[in-house]
């Protein structure tokens, strides 16, 4: 194979790879949108209620500990130690 054909083959392969990657990225973005909608629907709470978790992306602690037991995202209105998110005082936890 001469150098021109080799360069053309590399360029064509690179173009196909870029197109495949763009499609994969688009599919991943669609999947993330679906997951985020499902997360929001699953974690919807009435107004004025304490939230155990917040929507994906709003709180790193909630995102990292979504499948484990832990303190609620929102502190109790009667919190004894500053009403911080994920408070572990006796009133909140």
C-alpha positions as a Markdown table, in Angstrom:
| # | Residue | x | y | z |
|---|---|---|---|---|
| 1 | Unk | 0.0 | 0.0 | 0.0 |
| 2 | Unk | 1.5 | 3.3 | -0.9 |
| 3 | Unk | 1.7 | 6.2 | 1.5 |
| 4 | Unk | -1.3 | 8.2 | 0.0 |
| 5 | Unk | -3.6 | 5.2 | 0.3 |
| 6 | Unk | -2.4 | 4.6 | 3.9 |
| 7 | Unk | -3.0 | 8.2 | 4.9 |
| 8 | Unk | -6.5 | 8.1 | 3.3 |
| 9 | Unk | -7.3 | 4.9 | 5.2 |
| 10 | Unk | -6.2 | 6.4 | 8.5 |
| 11 | Unk | -8.3 | 9.5 | 7.8 |
| 12 | Unk | -11.3 | 7.5 | 6.9 |
| 13 | Unk | -10.9 | 5.4 | 10.1 |
| 14 | Unk | -10.5 | 8.5 | 12.2 |
| 15 | Unk | -13.7 | 10.0 | 10.7 |
| 16 | Unk | -15.6 | 6.8 | 11.4 |
| 17 | Unk | -14.3 | 6.7 | 15.0 |
| 18 | Unk | -15.2 | 10.3 | 15.6 |
| 19 | Unk | -18.7 | 9.7 | 14.3 |
| 20 | Unk | -19.1 | 6.6 | 16.5 |
| 21 | Unk | -17.9 | 8.5 | 19.5 |
| 22 | Unk | -20.3 | 11.3 | 18.8 |
| 23 | Unk | -23.2 | 8.8 | 18.6 |
| 24 | Unk | -22.1 | 7.1 | 21.8 |
| 25 | Unk | -21.8 | 10.5 | 23.6 |
| 26 | Unk | -25.3 | 11.5 | 22.5 |
| 27 | Unk | -26.7 | 8.1 | 23.7 |
| 28 | Unk | -24.9 | 8.6 | 27.1 |
| 29 | Unk | -26.4 | 12.1 | 27.4 |
| 30 | Unk | -29.9 | 10.8 | 26.7 |
| 31 | Unk | -29.4 | 8.0 | 29.3 |
| 32 | Unk | -28.3 | 10.5 | 31.9 |
| 33 | Unk | -31.3 | 12.7 | 31.2 |
| 34 | Unk | -33.6 | 9.6 | 31.7 |
| 35 | Unk | -31.8 | 8.6 | 34.9 |
| 36 | Unk | -32.0 | 12.2 | 36.3 |
| 37 | Unk | -35.7 | 12.3 | 35.5 |
| 38 | Unk | -36.3 | 9.0 | 37.2 |
| 39 | Unk | -34.2 | 10.1 | 40.2 |
| 40 | Unk | -36.3 | 13.3 | 40.5 |
| 41 | Unk | -39.5 | 11.4 | 40.3 |
| 42 | Unk | -38.3 | 8.8 | 42.9 |
| 43 | Unk | -37.1 | 11.5 | 45.3 |
| 44 | Unk | -40.0 | 13.9 | 45.0 |
| 45 | Unk | -41.2 | 15.1 | 48.4 |
| 46 | Unk | -44.0 | 17.4 | 49.5 |
| 47 | Unk | -43.2 | 21.0 | 50.1 |
| 48 | Unk | -42.1 | 21.8 | 53.7 |
| 49 | Unk | -40.9 | 18.2 | 54.2 |
| 50 | Unk | -37.4 | 17.2 | 55.1 |
| 51 | Unk | -35.6 | 15.7 | 52.1 |
| 52 | Unk | -33.7 | 12.5 | 52.7 |
| 53 | Unk | -31.9 | 13.0 | 49.3 |
| 54 | Unk | -31.8 | 15.8 | 46.8 |
| 55 | Unk | -31.8 | 15.5 | 43.0 |
| 56 | Unk | -28.7 | 14.1 | 41.4 |
| 57 | Unk | -25.9 | 16.7 | 41.0 |
| 58 | Unk | -27.2 | 19.0 | 43.7 |
| 59 | Unk | -25.3 | 17.5 | 46.6 |
| 60 | Unk | -22.0 | 15.5 | 46.4 |
| 61 | Unk | -22.8 | 13.7 | 49.7 |
| 62 | Unk | -26.2 | 12.6 | 48.5 |
| 63 | Unk | -24.8 | 11.4 | 45.1 |
| 64 | Unk | -22.0 | 9.4 | 46.7 |
| 65 | Unk | -24.2 | 7.8 | 49.4 |
| 66 | Unk | -27.4 | 7.2 | 47.5 |
| 67 | Unk | -27.6 | 3.5 | 48.3 |
| 68 | Unk | -26.5 | 3.7 | 51.9 |
| 69 | Unk | -28.2 | 4.7 | 55.2 |
| 70 | Unk | -27.3 | 8.1 | 56.6 |
| 71 | Unk | -28.7 | 11.4 | 57.8 |
| 72 | Unk | -31.3 | 13.3 | 55.8 |
| 73 | Unk | -30.1 | 16.0 | 53.5 |
| 74 | Unk | -32.1 | 18.6 | 55.3 |
| 75 | Unk | -31.6 | 19.3 | 59.0 |
| 76 | Unk | -34.6 | 19.3 | 61.4 |
| 77 | Unk | -36.2 | 22.7 | 62.1 |
| 78 | Unk | -35.3 | 21.9 | 65.7 |
| 79 | Unk | -31.7 | 21.1 | 64.9 |
| 80 | Unk | -29.3 | 21.5 | 67.9 |
| 81 | Unk | -26.1 | 22.2 | 66.0 |
| 82 | Unk | -26.5 | 24.8 | 63.2 |
| 83 | Unk | -29.0 | 23.2 | 60.8 |
| 84 | Unk | -26.3 | 21.9 | 58.4 |
| 85 | Unk | -27.1 | 19.5 | 55.6 |
| 86 | Unk | -26.6 | 15.8 | 56.7 |
| 87 | Unk | -26.5 | 16.9 | 60.4 |
| 88 | Unk | -26.0 | 14.0 | 62.9 |
| 89 | Unk | -27.1 | 15.7 | 66.1 |
| 90 | Unk | -29.6 | 13.7 | 68.2 |
| 91 | Unk | -32.6 | 15.7 | 66.9 |
| 92 | Unk | -31.8 | 15.4 | 63.2 |
| 93 | Unk | -30.5 | 11.8 | 63.1 |
